[in-house]
Amino acid sequence: MTTAVIGAQWGDEAKGKITHFLARDAHYTVRFNGGPNAGHTVKDRHGTAKLHHIPVGTLHEGCKGVLGHGMVIDPWTLQDELAALEAQGRPRPKLGFSDRVHLILPHHKLREQVQGSAQRIGTTCRGIGPCYEDRAGRRGLRLGELDEEDTVRAALGAGIAELEAAGCKDPYDVEKVLRDLQEFNEQAREQVGDMRAEVEAALASGRRVIFEGAQGTLLDLDWGTYPYVTSSSTTVHGVGWGTGIRSEQLTEVIGVVKAYTTRVGEGPFPSEDNGAAGEQLRERGGEYGTTTGRPRRCGWLDLVALRYACRINGFTGLALTKLDVLSGLSEVNLCVAYRTSAGTVEDFPAASRELSSVAPVYESLPGWNEDIGGTRCEDELPRAARRLLSLVGDFVGVRVSLVGVGPAEEEIVVID
Ligand code: IMP
């Protein structure tokens, strides 16, 4: 099995937990998009790991993590992340970096402030958009170029010149940044190379490889709620885009969907609930950003959006997470259509303005009171919860095969 794990909503679907579960017998976990804007949380015997760049499979001994060329990496944040893992008493993860991966430099973060995207889009302020912009504009810096001092100086100089032109005087100390990058280069040198070839060889020799998506389908640069999206390819199509592995090499595509919906940052969200139910979901679900600490916007599960994500990604199964958060609600809503001035629609529109103007059409199901954290098999779930699972599967045409019933690694129900 070669598996891709993809977010089906606006990120934060608990992909970390699901990828960690699926990677227990994996030889490789490969990230293909995004960077430190991601926050993948895993709760295991060492404590709670919050990973931003490092693939979660590396928390299992013997599983190597690959940072594919579709990612953007921030050497400073990456080192903090490694130090935090070490402080938890974990072994140093085995990593491989694509030599084509682009580096987030200090001017990328500063440019985000100058451009105002933090306010306009509600970005994570990690320099993600500006780094991808420089990559597409053919002025970025790749990890494999760190030995070329003139190339590094040119990239830093151009970044600074742009900031100064925008009125930002002496934005940072170039010599210090240069020294930090050289140090990082020395430390990482042995781990940098052609990761496409390494993963391809692993697949050819029958190794189990998991591709770990970051963010979610609705934040995809093209398929998401543009312009309120991230700057990378977050769907299954990002696997080829960000690693060079061909789509026919994937045998399983798992869509991760939360039992309700959350979103951070600006942009349309038809099933958002600004009342007591939304507040309850936020508090019970601990819906505060792993990367930024921002409170997440909360609302009901949107099946129109989920069906759209299923069509784009060709999910072979769904992992429905945080079902336990719904326990104790007298009623659970599912958005099954959108109401517009022209009537009811069942498709997810491309235009954010159109999506902002729709009203959700809900189907309400009875809730349940049982605490389901200890449940390990489908039959033990309350009838109302089982009904919800089958309704979701029937509506979108993809079966729910995994159910998250709590934050810990073992709190999962596998449905055969
Ligand atoms: P950026 O990726 O920092 O450029 O942010 C663009 C949009 O994507 C903003 O709305 C962010 O809140 C959102 N976003 C980026 N990464 C994540 C994530 O890992 N989870 C949830 N939302 C994210």
Residues whose N, C-alpha, C, O or C-beta is under 5 A from the ligand:
A	BS01	IMP	W10 G11 D12 N37 A38 G39 I121 G122 T123 T124 C125 R126 I128 G129 Q215 L219 V229 T230 S231 V264 G265 E266
